Amino acid sequence: MSKQVQVHAALFIVALIYGSNYSVAKEVMPEFVGPYGLIVIRVVSAAIFFGIFSRLVVKEKIVGRADNLRSIACGVTGIALNQLCFFGGLNLTAPINAALLMVIVPVIVLIFSAILLKERVGSRKIAGIVLACAGALLLIYTSRGEKTSGNIVGDLLIILNAVSFGMYLVLVKPLMQKYKAITVVSRIFAVGAVLVVPFGWQQFTAPNYSSFPVSIWLALLFMVFAVTIIAYLFNTWALRYANPSLVGAYIYLQPVLAILIAVGFGKDVFTVEKALYALLIFAGVYLVSRTKQHNVVQEEV
């Protein structure tokens, strides 16, 4: 399997996981666990897992003042601020609003890439972003229901989350060119764990966990292992071989996959109209991916 195929497969899996997370998270919060308590469960669990795995298997450290400061910035933008804003916003607004607002991530990535990494933004890439964004907006708009009313504070938090995640994708790129993915992820989750615990400790200790039904425990396990550990590891690994714009463009697949999952559970209907919008999204991602990859190296994580 070629490296390009592996990268796209990893990014597709991440999009599938994130597309499922909108609905899964709403099943857990706020009825069973508050949004910030949920963040503590996710981030601390992942920090412990990655910390142990990194020390036992990889045994690599981030060195130098510049790289250590960058890793801290990645922990702030990619974990703490990103998670606090996303779950805080999702708790207040509707999942459809959150999915709609998250499509601005690739635009933010392009802006930060051009400013911080001096990445050239060509007409083909811009066309891909516009095409995919149009498909995602049309798809989400036509999928709205009566129970999708939003909340202005929640929507603003989702926007701030999108900005922080877009900045993270750009900031973490240089680290991925020097270190293993597990090394980078281990450090940024350690930083994130320290920052989120003060915000979510009260909500983390409040629930009566023994009363949780099996379905909620399964949802929690999904959010810890799939949404947190697997998604972040795959996303960060993919950045070694792809530019941040391509990674960010896969955000457009989330609404498509979310609808397919809903159809599978009999909660939505896949129409010809939705199929056309999905085609726009895939075409946009294809255009963004059709850029020269100067950073591909034959090295495994």
N, C-alpha and C positions, 0 to 999 in steps of 0.2 A: 504494500500500500504506500503510495507516494506521500511525501510530507504535506503537500497541499490538501490532499484528500483527508488526511488525519486532522489537519487544522479545521477544515470545514465540518468534519464529523464532530469534533469537540465543541465547536461553537453552536452547532445544531442541538446537541445534547443540552448545552447551557440554556439555549433559548426555550427548549421544551420544559426544562425544570422551572425556569423563571415564569413561563407562561402558565404553568400549573399553580405557582405559588400565590397568585392573586386570590384565587378561590380558596385554597387550602388555609391560608393565613386567616381569612375572614371567618373560617369555621372555629378557630381557636380563640381569637381575640374579638372583643374584650370580655366575652362571657366567661371563659375559663382562665385566661392569662392576659394581663394588660400588655399593651404593645411594647413598652420598655422592659417589662419582665421577660417577654418573649425574646427580646434582643439579648438579654443577659444569658439566657439558656443557650441560644445559638452561638454567640460570639465566644463565650467562655468555654463551651464544649469544644468548639473548633480550635481555639487557642491551645487547649490541653492536647488535643489529638495531633495537631501539626507540630507542636513543640516536642512531643515525645518522638514522633516519626522522624522529624528533622535531626534530632540528636542521635537516634539509633541507626538510621539508614544513611542519610546524606552527609552529616558531620561537616557542614560548611558554614562559615560565618560571614556576615556582611562586615566589611572592613572599610576604614577611612571615614573621615568626618562628613564629607559630602554625601556618600552613600547612606550613612546612618541617618543623617538629617532627611534625606529623600525618603527613606523607609518610614520614618516617623510621619512625614507629610502624607505618605500613602495610607498609613494606618488611620490618620485623621479623616482624610477624604474618602477612602475606599471602604472603611469599616465603620468608624464611629459616626461621623456626620451622615454618611450614606444610609446606614441602618436606622439611626434614630429618626431621620427625616422620613424615610420610606414607610416604616411601620407606624410612626406617629401620624403620617398623612393618610395611609391606607385605613387606619382605624377610624378616621373622621370622614373620609370621602368614599365614593363607590369604586369598586374595582375597575369599572370601565373608564372612569375619570383618570385613575392612576395609570392605566395602560395607555390612554390617550396622551397624557402629559409626558410619559417616559420616552415617547418617540422623538423628543428633542435632543436626546443624548448624542446621536451621531453628529448633529449640527454643532453641539458644544465641543465634541471631540475634534472636529475639523478645525474649529477656531483655536483651541488650545494647541493642537498639533502644529498649526501654521505659526503660532506665536512662540511656543516653547521648543519644538523640535524642528522648526523650519521646514516642515513637510509641505511639499508642493501640492496645491489644491487645483487640479486640472478640471477642465470642462466636463470630462466624462464622469469624474467622481461627483461633481456638483449635480449633474443630470441624474445620476443614480440615487443620490440622497433625495432630490426633489421627487423623483418617480416613486421611490419606496415610501416616502412620507405621505404622498398623495394617496397611495393605496391603503396605507395604515389608517389614515384619517377617515377615508371613505368607509373602510371596513368597520371601524369602531363606531362611526356615526350611525351606520345602518343597523348595528347590533344593539343599540340602546333599548332598554326596556323601561317599564314604569318605575322600577325600583333602583334606578341608577342615578338618583339625584346626588349632586356633589356637595362639597363644603369648601368655602373659600380658603379657610385656614389649612384644611387638609390638602387642597390643590396646591397652595403655595409651598407647603412642606414637600410635596412630590416634586415640584419644580426645583427646589433647593437640592433635593436628593439627586435629581438628574444632573444638575450642575456639578455636584461633588463627585459623582460617579464618572462623569465625563473627564473631569480633571484628573481623577485617579488613573484612568486608562492611559493618559498621556504621561503622568509622573512615573508610573511603574515601568514603562517601556525600557528606559536605560538600565534599570536594575535587572530586567529579564535578559538583557544582552550580556550580563556579566555573571549572573548567579543562576542556580537551579530554581525552578518554579517553587518547589517545596520550601526552599530557604527563604525566599521572598515572602511567600504566603504566611509562613510561620512567624516572621517578624511583624508583619502588618497586623496579624490577628492578636499578637501579644500586646501591641500598642493599642489596638482597638478595645481589647478586653479591659485594660486599665481605665480607659475613658468612659466606657458605657456602664460599668458596674455602679458608679454613684447615681446615675440617672434611673436605673431600673431595679435597684436592690429591693426597694419596698414592694414593688409589684411582683418581683420574683418570689419573695417570701410570703406573700399574701394568700395565694390559692391553697386549697386543700387537695393536693395531688392524688391522694388515695381515692378520691371520689370521681376522678376522670374516667370516662368510658374508654373502651379500647380504641375507638375511632379517633379520639383526640390524641391518645398516645402515639398512634400511627402517624397522625398529622405532624406531631412534634418531632418524631424520628425523621420524617421526610424533610422537614425544614432544617434540621441539624445536619444530617448526612448528605442529602441531595442539594438543597438550596444553598447551604453554607459551605460544606467541605468540598463536594464534587464540583459544584459550579465555579467557585473561586479558583480551585486548582486548575480546572480545565481552561478557564478564561485567562488566567495568568500564564499558563503554559503556552497557549495559542499566541500570546503577545511576543513570544520569542521568535516566531516565524511569520507573523503577519503584522501589518501596521495597525495602529489604534483605530483608524477609520473603518477598517473592515470589521474588527471586533465590535465596534459601536454600531455598525450597520445591522448586525444580527438582532438588534433590539426590535427591528421591524417584523421579525418572524414570530414574536411572542403573541400578538393578537391572533395570528393565523392558527398557531398551535393551540391557543386557548379555546378557540372556537371548535377545532377538531376534537379536542378533549370533551368539550360540552356536548358535541353531537354524539360522541361515543357513549355518553351517559344519558342520552335522550333529553338533554336540557336545551338543545338548540337545533336548528335545521340549516343544513348547508345548501345554499341556493346557487344558481348560476351567477347571480350578482356578486355574491361573496367570493366565488371562484375567480371571477375577473379581477377583483380587488387583490386577492391573494397573488395572482399572476403579476400584478404591478409590483408587489412587494418583492417577489423573487427576482424579477427583472432588475429592480433597483439594486438589490444586494449583489447581483451578478456584475453590474456595471462598476460598483465600488470595488469588487474583488479583482476586476481586470486592470490591476495596476502592477507595476514591476516590483517584485519583492527582492530587495537587495540584501536582506538580512537573513536569508534562509541558510542554516548550517545543519550539517548532519550530526546532531548530538541529541541523545535521549535524556529525558529528565531522570 
